[in-house]
Amino acid sequence: MGSQGVARTTDSDDALHYMVKKGHLDEYIQLMNEKGYVLKEKDIDHNRLVFNDGQEDEQIYYKRFARKYTMIDGEG
């Protein structure tokens, strides 16, 4: 992948998460663009990104993790 600032990780239940530095959601958005997804909506009030792959919408949720990072839930 070309996105340097995106770390991929799993939790104890093997659920996939991505980590980016706080304020760097654009790096994850770029990663999704490389996979063929287009950002449709950035819902900051609900910590949600909505992508479309040409056929259906996919909602991705994120939350603050520690002080310097944002954790993005699965997919991608």
C-alpha positions in Angstrom: 0.0 0.0 0.0 1.1 3.5 -0.7 -0.2 5.0 2.5 2.7 5.3 4.9 0.8 6.7 7.9 -1.8 4.0 8.2 -1.1 1.0 10.5 -3.2 -2.1 10.3 -3.9 -4.1 13.5 -6.3 -6.6 15.0 -7.7 -6.8 18.5 -8.1 -9.9 20.7 -11.2 -10.9 18.7 -9.3 -10.7 15.4 -11.4 -7.6 14.4 -9.5 -5.5 12.0 -8.6 -1.9 12.8 -6.5 0.8 11.3 -4.6 3.5 13.2 -3.6 6.9 12.0 -2.1 9.9 13.8 -4.7 12.2 15.2 -5.9 14.6 12.5 -4.7 12.4 9.7 -7.9 10.7 8.5 -7.0 11.8 5.0 -4.3 9.1 4.9 -6.9 6.5 5.5 -9.2 8.1 2.9 -6.3 7.9 0.4 -5.9 4.2 1.3 -9.5 3.6 0.5 -9.3 5.5 -2.7 -6.5 3.2 -3.8 -8.8 0.3 -3.2 -11.5 1.8 -5.4 -13.7 3.5 -2.8 -14.9 7.1 -3.1 -15.6 9.2 0.0 -19.2 10.2 0.0 -19.6 11.7 3.4 -17.4 12.8 6.3 -19.7 12.8 9.4 -17.6 14.4 12.1 -20.5 14.7 14.6 -20.8 10.9 14.6 -17.2 9.9 13.9 -18.2 8.2 10.6 -16.9 8.1 7.1 -19.2 6.8 4.3 -17.5 5.3 1.2 -19.0 4.0 -2.0 -17.4 1.3 -4.2 -19.6 2.0 -7.2 -22.3 -0.4 -6.0 -23.0 0.2 -2.3 -22.2 2.5 0.6 -20.0 1.4 3.4 -19.9 3.1 6.8 -16.7 3.2 8.7 -16.5 4.4 12.3 -13.5 5.8 14.0 -12.6 7.0 17.5 -9.8 8.7 19.4 -7.2 6.2 20.6 -4.7 7.4 23.3 -3.8 11.1 22.9 -2.1 11.1 19.5 -4.0 8.5 17.4 -7.4 7.7 15.8 -8.5 4.1 15.6 -10.7 3.2 12.5 -12.9 0.2 12.7 -12.4 -2.6 10.2 -13.0 -3.1 6.5 -10.7 -1.5 3.9 
